[in-house]
Amino acid sequence: MTRNVVAVVVTYNRRELLETTLRGITSGSVLPSTVVIVDNASTDGTADYLAAYNGPVATDVIRLTQNLGGAGGFVVGMERAVLDHAADYVWIMDDDTEPQHEALAEALAASQAYAAAAGDEPSFVASRVVWTDGRDHPMNRMRPRLGASEDDRATAVRAGGVQIRTASFVCILIAAGQIRRHGLPIADYFIWNDDLEYTARISRHRNAISVEKSIANHHTKSFGDAGADPGARFYYEVRNKLWVYTRSSALTPWEKVLYSGASVRNWSRTIAGSPNKRLLLKGLLRGILHGIRAPRSNEQVLNGIYPLRDVRLTGGPVT
């Protein structure tokens, strides 16, 4: 049975990298039916490039009047994919992602093989993410599902994957039924950890897998994780992790304890090893202060920018 895959790409002021992303998507052995591109009010000529773009796959370009960050961009793009393009799967990625030739084909095959073995599809399938030299990218390490049963692990292996709990928004294939069931990411995160919260949310009660043969390149400037001297963005790391641990039901209570401890340890290491300790300490304090309050609703964040609709009211089947 042919399933409708809609790709979603969020971009901001990275026109040349966006071109690489679109070439990767449209040169695959299996193509999505549509590519939804959310332009976060870029100022580098991206709008002109997209206005003239005429690729081999239908495109739906949404130009926002304000930069909503990756989080807000994915909210808009995923909503459009589900409601306007009737996606069965939503294939999401940033504008510095380059899916390789078999990335989508292998992800689809793994999802369907898992369904054949387990009776239902995984909540999402994550690709293996590598840097430009082919090494596994430390920024995109996936958290394993602790306590997964031997049967679940074996099912994942038979489908060509391994059990995971969370993944980054760098080349993951999400069953659209899970978006209808659980709603959209949280736009107020802006950047960082929106993917942690969302993938944990949709996989809390349904398994997710990563697939070795589905590969995407992540074209970051350097080889390292988010703790490699994040500068002013450290504020979002702290605030958003606090939101995940205190304002979301995505993680179980014991996961929150384990992840919180790991975060405090990583923050300490990041600050200790940074030449910008004062800047990071300022971000830490601001992040703690602002993390006390709950994030705004998506409707509040997008008010006057995009007329957001509720994907959970479509009445479509939940798969």
Phi, psi and chi 1 to 4 in degrees:
 res  aa     phi    psi   chi1   chi2   chi3   chi4
   1 MET       -  129.0  178.4  176.5   63.4      -
   2 THR   -75.2  130.7  -58.4      -      -      -
   3 ARG  -112.7  144.5  -52.9  -61.2  -64.4  -87.4
   4 ASN   -86.4  113.1 -179.6   27.8      -      -
   5 VAL  -104.3  128.5  178.8      -      -      -
   6 VAL  -118.3  121.8  177.3      -      -      -
   7 ALA   -84.4  144.4      -      -      -      -
   8 VAL  -127.6  123.9  172.7      -      -      -
   9 VAL  -122.7  130.6 -178.7      -      -      -
  10 VAL  -108.5  131.7  176.9      -      -      -
  11 THR  -134.0  149.2 -172.9      -      -      -
  12 TYR  -153.1  108.5  175.7   67.6      -      -
  13 ASN    54.1   41.2  -80.1   -7.5      -      -
  14 ARG  -140.4   61.2  -67.7 -161.9  -73.6 -154.9
  15 ARG   -58.7  -45.8 -175.5  179.6   63.8   81.8
  16 GLU   -65.0  -40.8  -68.0 -176.7    0.8      -
  17 LEU   -66.7  -36.5  -75.9  174.9      -      -
  18 LEU   -59.7  -40.7  174.7   62.9      -      -
  19 GLU   -58.5  -42.0  -67.7 -178.7   39.4      -
  20 THR   -63.9  -41.8  -59.8      -      -      -
  21 THR   -60.1  -47.5  -61.2      -      -      -
  22 LEU   -66.6  -35.8  -66.4  176.5      -      -
  23 ARG   -63.7  -40.4  -79.4 -163.5  -60.0  -90.6
  24 GLY   -62.9  -44.4      -      -      -      -
  25 ILE   -62.6  -45.3  -69.0  172.1      -      -
  26 THR   -88.2   -0.5   58.7      -      -      -
  27 SER  -111.0   12.1   61.9      -      -      -
  28 GLY   -73.7  163.2      -      -      -      -
  29 SER   -70.4  -26.0   61.6      -      -      -
  30 VAL  -124.2  133.5  172.2      -      -      -
  31 LEU  -110.8  146.6  -58.5 -179.7      -      -
  32 PRO   -70.2  161.7   28.1  -34.4      -      -
  33 SER   -74.8  -31.5   65.3      -      -      -
  34 THR  -147.7  148.8  -52.1      -      -      -
  35 VAL  -115.7  117.1 -178.0      -      -      -
  36 VAL   -92.3  121.9  175.7      -      -      -
  37 ILE  -115.4  120.1  -54.1  169.1      -      -
  38 VAL  -104.3  113.1 -178.5      -      -      -
  39 ASP   -95.2  114.1  177.1   10.8      -      -
  40 ASN   -81.4   55.0 -104.2  -35.7      -      -
  41 ALA    60.1   44.3      -      -      -      -
  42 SER   -61.6  152.8  -64.6      -      -      -
  43 THR  -124.2   14.1   58.2      -      -      -
  44 ASP  -109.3   18.9   66.6  -18.8      -      -
  45 GLY    95.1    1.8      -      -      -      -
  46 THR   -59.9  -40.6  -66.9      -      -      -
  47 ALA   -61.0  -43.7      -      -      -      -
  48 ASP   -65.6  -41.5  -68.6  -22.5      -      -
  49 TYR   -60.4  -45.6  164.2   70.5      -      -
  50 LEU   -69.8  -32.3  -70.3  174.7      -      -
  51 ALA   -64.1  -31.8      -      -      -      -
  52 ALA   -95.6   -7.9      -      -      -      -
  53 TYR   -66.9  134.2  177.2   74.2      -      -
  54 ASN  -141.4   77.2 -175.6   23.6      -      -
  55 GLY   -87.3  178.7      -      -      -      -
  56 PRO   -77.2   -6.0   27.5  -33.7      -      -
  57 VAL  -120.6  140.3  174.6      -      -      -
  58 ALA   -56.2  139.5      -      -      -      -
  59 THR  -122.6  147.3   55.7      -      -      -
  60 ASP  -126.9  104.3  178.2    4.8      -      -
  61 VAL   -98.2  127.2  177.1      -      -      -
  62 ILE  -116.3  114.4  -52.8  158.9      -      -
  63 ARG  -101.6  114.3  177.7  163.6  171.9   81.0
  64 LEU   -83.0  152.4  -58.5  176.8      -      -
  65 THR   -87.5   -4.7   57.8      -      -      -
  66 GLN  -147.1  144.0 -179.0  178.0  -35.0      -
  67 ASN   -74.3  113.2 -179.6   11.2      -      -
  68 LEU   -98.4    8.3  -61.5  176.1      -      -
  69 GLY    72.4  175.9      -      -      -      -
  70 GLY   -60.7  -38.8      -      -      -      -
  71 ALA   -61.1  -51.2      -      -      -      -
  72 GLY   -65.1  -37.4      -      -      -      -
  73 GLY   -62.9  -41.0      -      -      -      -
  74 PHE   -70.3  -33.3  -77.7  119.3      -      -
  75 VAL   -57.0  -49.4  165.6      -      -      -
  76 VAL   -65.4  -48.0  170.8      -      -      -
  77 GLY   -65.8  -40.8      -      -      -      -
  78 MET   -69.2  -38.1  -69.3  165.0   66.3      -
  79 GLU   -60.2  -45.3 -178.9 -114.0   45.1      -
  80 ARG   -64.4  -41.3 -174.6   72.5   69.3  100.9
  81 ALA   -62.4  -42.3      -      -      -      -
  82 VAL   -75.8  -45.7  170.5      -      -      -
  83 LEU   -85.7  -35.9  -64.6 -174.9      -      -
  84 ASP  -100.6  -20.0  -68.3  -18.7      -      -
  85 HIS  -120.3    7.3  -61.1  -71.3      -      -
  86 ALA    49.9   47.5      -      -      -      -
  87 ALA   -65.7  140.9      -      -      -      -
  88 ASP   -89.2  -32.9  -65.1  -50.4      -      -
  89 TYR  -133.7  145.3  -59.8   96.8      -      -
  90 VAL  -116.5  122.3 -178.8      -      -      -
  91 TRP  -106.8  107.1 -169.7   32.5      -      -
  92 ILE  -113.3  149.3   68.6  175.3      -      -
  93 MET  -165.4  157.3   63.7 -163.7   75.5      -
  94 ASP   -80.4  174.2  -74.8  -44.1      -      -
  95 ASP   -83.6    4.8   57.3    0.7      -      -
  96 ASP  -112.2   21.5   57.6   -2.2      -      -
  97 THR  -103.0  138.3  -56.7      -      -      -
  98 GLU  -127.1   95.0 -178.5 -173.5    7.6      -
  99 PRO   -65.5  137.8   22.6  -30.8      -      -
 100 GLN   -83.2  173.3  -61.8  -57.8  -68.3      -
 101 HIS   -53.7  -38.4 -171.8 -104.9      -      -
 102 GLU  -104.1   10.9  -61.9  -63.3  -34.2      -
 103 ALA   -58.5  -51.3      -      -      -      -
 104 LEU   -71.3  -42.2  179.5   55.8      -      -
 105 ALA   -59.0  -44.5      -      -      -      -
 106 GLU   -69.6  -37.1  -68.2  -70.5   -9.5      -
 107 ALA   -65.5  -43.7      -      -      -      -
 108 LEU   -63.8  -44.2  -78.7  169.4      -      -
 109 ALA   -61.8  -41.0      -      -      -      -
 110 ALA   -66.5  -41.1      -      -      -      -
 111 SER   -61.8  -43.8 -176.0      -      -      -
 112 GLN   -73.5  -34.3  -68.4  162.8    7.7      -
 113 ALA   -66.8  -38.5      -      -      -      -
 114 TYR   -64.1  -42.2 -169.3   93.4      -      -
 115 ALA   -61.8  -39.9      -      -      -      -
 116 ALA   -64.7  -34.0      -      -      -      -
 117 ALA   -84.6  -35.6      -      -      -      -
 118 ALA  -105.8  -15.5      -      -      -      -
 119 GLY    98.6  -16.4      -      -      -      -
 120 ASP  -152.1  159.3   53.6   31.9      -      -
 121 GLU   -76.7  156.9  -68.7 -179.4  -49.3      -
 122 PRO   -67.8  158.1   24.3  -32.1      -      -
 123 SER   -63.2  -36.5   55.3      -      -      -
 124 PHE  -156.2  159.8   67.0   86.8      -      -
 125 VAL  -121.1  123.8  176.5      -      -      -
 126 ALA  -102.8  136.7      -      -      -      -
 127 SER   -79.7  158.1  -62.4      -      -      -
 128 ARG   -72.1  128.3  177.2 -171.5  172.0 -154.0
 129 VAL  -109.1  124.7 -178.7      -      -      -
 130 VAL  -122.1  158.0  -59.3      -      -      -
 131 TRP   -82.1 -177.5 -162.6   46.5      -      -
 132 THR   -64.5  -20.5   53.0      -      -      -
 133 ASP   -99.1    7.4   61.9    0.5      -      -
 134 GLY    92.2   -6.4      -      -      -      -
 135 ARG   -74.8  146.9  -72.1 -179.6  -68.8  170.8
 136 ASP   -58.4  130.9  -73.4  -21.3      -      -
 137 HIS   -79.8  122.6 -154.8  -52.5      -      -
 138 PRO   -66.4  -20.7   22.5  -33.3      -      -
 139 MET   -70.0  -19.4 -173.0  176.2  -70.3      -
 140 ASN  -117.6   30.1  -53.8  106.6      -      -
 141 ARG   -64.5  138.0  -69.1 -167.3 -175.9  101.5
 142 MET  -101.1  140.3  -58.2  166.1 -156.3      -
 143 ARG   -80.4  129.4  -70.9  175.2  174.1   84.0
 144 PRO   -71.4  158.2   28.0  -34.9      -      -
 145 ARG   -82.9  103.5  179.8  177.5  -72.5  -83.9
 146 LEU   -69.4  136.2  -58.4  176.5      -      -
 147 GLY    81.2   10.2      -      -      -      -
 148 ALA   -60.9  141.6      -      -      -      -
 149 SER   -72.3  159.7   69.6      -      -      -
 150 GLU   -62.1  -36.4  -71.8  -60.7  -35.9      -
 151 ASP   -63.8  -43.7  -75.4  -14.4      -      -
 152 ASP   -64.5  -41.9  -75.4  -16.8      -      -
 153 ARG   -62.5  -43.1  -70.2 -165.7 -178.7  104.0
 154 ALA   -65.4  -38.1      -      -      -      -
 155 THR   -62.8  -42.7  -60.4      -      -      -
 156 ALA   -62.1  -42.7      -      -      -      -
 157 VAL   -62.8  -42.2  169.9      -      -      -
 158 ARG   -62.9  -28.4  -73.1 -162.3  -62.3  -86.1
 159 ALA   -86.2   -1.0      -      -      -      -
 160 GLY    89.7   20.0      -      -      -      -
 161 GLY  -137.1 -170.9      -      -      -      -
 162 VAL  -134.5  152.7  -63.3      -      -      -
 163 GLN   -69.5  133.8  -72.1  -80.1  -18.5      -
 164 ILE  -135.2  163.7   58.3  172.0      -      -
 165 ARG  -106.0  -40.1 -175.1   68.6  171.8   89.0
 166 THR  -141.0  162.8   67.3      -      -      -
 167 ALA  -154.1  167.2      -      -      -      -
 168 SER   -87.4  165.2   70.7      -      -      -
 169 PHE   -82.8   43.3  -81.2  170.8      -      -
 170 VAL  -114.0   91.2  176.2      -      -      -
 171 CYS    68.3   70.1 -154.2      -      -      -
 172 ILE  -126.3  145.8   67.8  170.9      -      -
 173 LEU  -106.2  115.4 -175.5   72.9      -      -
 174 ILE  -108.1  130.9  -55.8  174.0      -      -
 175 ALA   -65.1  123.7      -      -      -      -
 176 ALA   -60.6  -29.0      -      -      -      -
 177 GLY   -60.2  -30.4      -      -      -      -
 178 GLN   -72.2  -31.4  -63.0  -55.4  -61.6      -
 179 ILE   -68.5  -40.4  -60.1  173.0      -      -
 180 ARG   -65.3  -34.2  -64.0 -171.5 -175.6  100.5
 181 ARG   -76.6  -44.6  179.9 -171.4  -63.3  -84.0
 182 HIS  -104.0   -5.6  -62.8  -75.9      -      -
 183 GLY    82.4 -161.1      -      -      -      -
 184 LEU  -104.6  168.7  -63.7  162.2      -      -
 185 PRO   -60.0  177.3  -22.3   33.4      -      -
 186 ILE  -103.3  111.3  -59.6  172.8      -      -
 187 ALA   -64.1  -29.8      -      -      -      -
 188 ASP   -68.9  -11.7 -149.6   16.4      -      -
 189 TYR   -65.1  -27.6  -82.9   56.2      -      -
 190 PHE    66.1  -74.9 -167.9   70.1      -      -
 191 ILE  -135.5  151.0   59.0  169.4      -      -
 192 TRP    72.8  130.5  -71.4    6.9      -      -
 193 ASN    72.7   -4.4  -62.9  -53.3      -      -
 194 ASP   -62.8  -35.3   52.4  -48.4      -      -
 195 ASP   -72.5  -37.2   43.9   12.6      -      -
 196 LEU   -57.9  -51.0  165.4   63.9      -      -
 197 GLU   -62.9  -43.8 -167.5  -79.9  -25.7      -
 198 TYR   -72.7  -46.2 -168.9   71.8      -      -
 199 THR   -66.7  -34.2   56.5      -      -      -
 200 ALA   -66.8  -36.3      -      -      -      -
 201 ARG   -64.1  -47.8 -167.1 -163.5  -40.1  166.0
 202 ILE   -80.5  -13.9   66.0  175.1      -      -
 203 SER  -105.6    4.4   68.9      -      -      -
 204 ARG   -61.1  -42.0  177.6  164.1  177.5  174.4
 205 HIS  -114.8   12.0  -59.8  -66.5      -      -
 206 ARG  -148.0  136.0 -169.8  176.9 -174.5  129.1
 207 ASN   -67.5  156.3  -70.3  -36.3      -      -
 208 ALA  -135.1  155.1      -      -      -      -
 209 ILE  -136.4  155.5   60.6  174.2      -      -
 210 SER  -111.3  150.7   65.2      -      -      -
 211 VAL  -126.0  120.0  178.3      -      -      -
 212 GLU   -62.9  -36.6 -176.1   80.0    7.0      -
 213 LYS   -81.0  -11.8  -68.6 -177.7  179.2  179.8
 214 SER   -94.3  112.0  176.4      -      -      -
 215 ILE  -123.6  139.9  -59.1  172.2      -      -
 216 ALA  -135.2  141.2      -      -      -      -
 217 ASN   -88.8  136.9  -73.9   71.9      -      -
 218 HIS  -110.7  108.6 -165.8 -172.0      -      -
 219 HIS   -87.7   62.3  -68.9  -84.9      -      -
 220 THR   -79.4  161.7   57.2      -      -      -
 221 LYS   -67.1  -33.3  -67.8 -179.2 -179.7  179.0
 222 SER  -137.2  163.4   59.7      -      -      -
 223 PHE   -91.7  105.8 -178.5   77.6      -      -
 224 GLY   179.2  170.6      -      -      -      -
 225 ASP   -94.8 -176.3   60.2   20.6      -      -
 226 ALA   -66.4  -15.2      -      -      -      -
 227 GLY   -84.9    0.7      -      -      -      -
 228 ALA   -80.6   82.3      -      -      -      -
 229 ASP    49.3   69.4 -161.0   20.7      -      -
 230 PRO   -73.2  -10.4   28.7  -35.5      -      -
 231 GLY    64.6 -141.5      -      -      -      -
 232 ALA   -64.2  -21.2      -      -      -      -
 233 ARG   -70.2  -10.9  -66.2  178.0  -62.6  173.9
 234 PHE   -58.7  -29.5 -170.4   58.3      -      -
 235 TYR   -53.5  -46.5  160.6   75.8      -      -
 236 TYR   -68.2  -35.4  -65.6  105.2      -      -
 237 GLU   -58.8  -46.7  158.5   68.1    8.0      -
 238 VAL   -71.9  -53.2  174.8      -      -      -
 239 ARG   -57.5  -46.4 -175.9 -162.7   66.2  175.0
 240 ASN   -72.1  -35.3  -64.9   -5.2      -      -
 241 LYS   -63.9  -40.0  -78.4  -86.2  176.2   59.3
 242 LEU   -61.5  -38.9  -69.9  177.1      -      -
 243 TRP   -62.8  -42.4  -80.8  -11.3      -      -
 244 VAL   -60.5  -43.6  173.7      -      -      -
 245 TYR   -79.3  -25.1  -58.1  149.6      -      -
 246 THR  -116.4  -18.9   65.1      -      -      -
 247 ARG  -118.6   -2.7  -60.4  -67.9 -177.8  171.4
 248 SER  -121.4  148.9  172.1      -      -      -
 249 SER   -99.0   15.4   60.3      -      -      -
 250 ALA   -65.0  -36.3      -      -      -      -
 251 LEU  -101.5  150.1  -61.5  172.2      -      -
 252 THR   -73.5  161.8   65.2      -      -      -
 253 PRO   -55.3  -42.2  -29.2   36.9      -      -
 254 TRP   -72.2  -30.5   65.9  -91.8      -      -
 255 GLU   -65.5  -39.2  -75.5  175.1  -32.2      -
 256 LYS   -61.1  -39.5  -70.5 -179.1  179.5 -178.7
 257 VAL   -64.2  -47.9  171.8      -      -      -
 258 LEU   -64.6  -46.7  -70.5  175.9      -      -
 259 TYR   -68.5  -37.0  -70.4    8.9      -      -
 260 SER   -62.5  -44.9  -63.8      -      -      -
 261 GLY   -60.7  -41.8      -      -      -      -
 262 ALA   -64.5  -38.0      -      -      -      -
 263 SER   -65.7  -45.4  -68.0      -      -      -
 264 VAL   -60.2  -41.7  171.1      -      -      -
 265 ARG   -63.9  -44.3 -176.6  170.1   60.5 -109.0
 266 ASN   -67.4  -39.2  -69.0  -23.3      -      -
 267 TRP   -62.1  -41.6  -65.3  -15.6      -      -
 268 SER   -61.5  -43.1  -60.6      -      -      -
 269 ARG   -65.6  -41.2  -69.7  173.7  178.4  170.4
 270 THR   -62.1  -46.5  -62.9      -      -      -
 271 ILE   -65.4  -44.1  -65.5  170.2      -      -
 272 ALA   -63.0  -33.5      -      -      -      -
 273 GLY   -94.6    3.7      -      -      -      -
 274 SER   -95.1  141.8  173.1      -      -      -
 275 PRO   -77.3   -6.3   28.4  -34.6      -      -
 276 ASN  -114.0   49.4  -60.5  -49.0      -      -
 277 LYS   -57.8  -40.7  -69.8 -177.7  177.2   61.4
 278 ARG   -62.2  -42.4  179.9  175.2  -63.8 -179.7
 279 LEU   -63.8  -43.2  178.5   62.7      -      -
 280 LEU   -69.1  -37.9  -63.6 -166.5      -      -
 281 LEU   -63.5  -38.7  -74.3  170.3      -      -
 282 LYS   -62.3  -42.9 -179.3  179.5  178.1 -179.6
 283 GLY   -64.3  -37.9      -      -      -      -
 284 LEU   -61.5  -48.0  175.3   69.4      -      -
 285 LEU   -65.8  -43.6  -66.3  175.0      -      -
 286 ARG   -64.8  -39.6  -72.0 -176.4   61.5 -124.5
 287 GLY   -63.8  -41.0      -      -      -      -
 288 ILE   -65.3  -44.2  -67.6  172.0      -      -
 289 LEU   -61.2  -46.6  177.9   63.2      -      -
 290 HIS   -80.4  -19.4  -66.5  170.3      -      -
 291 GLY   -74.9  -11.6      -      -      -      -
 292 ILE   -69.0  -37.8  -65.6  172.1      -      -
 293 ARG   -85.2  156.7   65.2  168.1  176.5   80.7
 294 ALA   -77.0  151.3      -      -      -      -
 295 PRO   -64.5  151.8   21.9  -31.2      -      -
 296 ARG   -69.5  158.4  -65.9  173.1  -65.7  167.4
 297 SER   -69.7  158.8   69.3      -      -      -
 298 ASN   -60.2  -36.5  -74.1  -12.4      -      -
 299 GLU   -63.2  -38.8  -69.6   74.3   16.3      -
 300 GLN   -66.9  -43.3  -71.7  175.0  -55.5      -
 301 VAL   -65.8  -39.9  174.5      -      -      -
 302 LEU   -92.7    1.7  -87.9   65.7      -      -
 303 ASN   -57.4  124.5 -176.1   37.8      -      -
 304 GLY    81.1   -3.4      -      -      -      -
 305 ILE  -111.4  -43.3  -58.8  171.7      -      -
 306 TYR  -151.3  131.8 -178.6   84.0      -      -
 307 PRO   -79.6   84.1   29.1  -34.3      -      -
 308 LEU   -68.2  136.6 -171.2   67.4      -      -
 309 ARG  -110.9  163.6  -62.7  159.8  -68.2  175.5
 310 ASP   -91.8  111.7 -169.1  -16.4      -      -
 311 VAL   -66.9  -19.6  -63.9      -      -      -
 312 ARG   -80.8   -3.3  -65.8  166.7  -62.3 -175.2
 313 LEU  -106.0   16.6  -61.4  179.7      -      -
 314 THR   -75.7  -24.0   60.8      -      -      -
 315 GLY    77.9    4.5      -      -      -      -
 316 GLY   -74.1  164.8      -      -      -      -
 317 PRO   -68.5  142.7   26.3  -34.8      -      -
 318 VAL   -97.0  119.2  175.3      -      -      -
 319 THR  -111.0      -   59.8      -      -      -
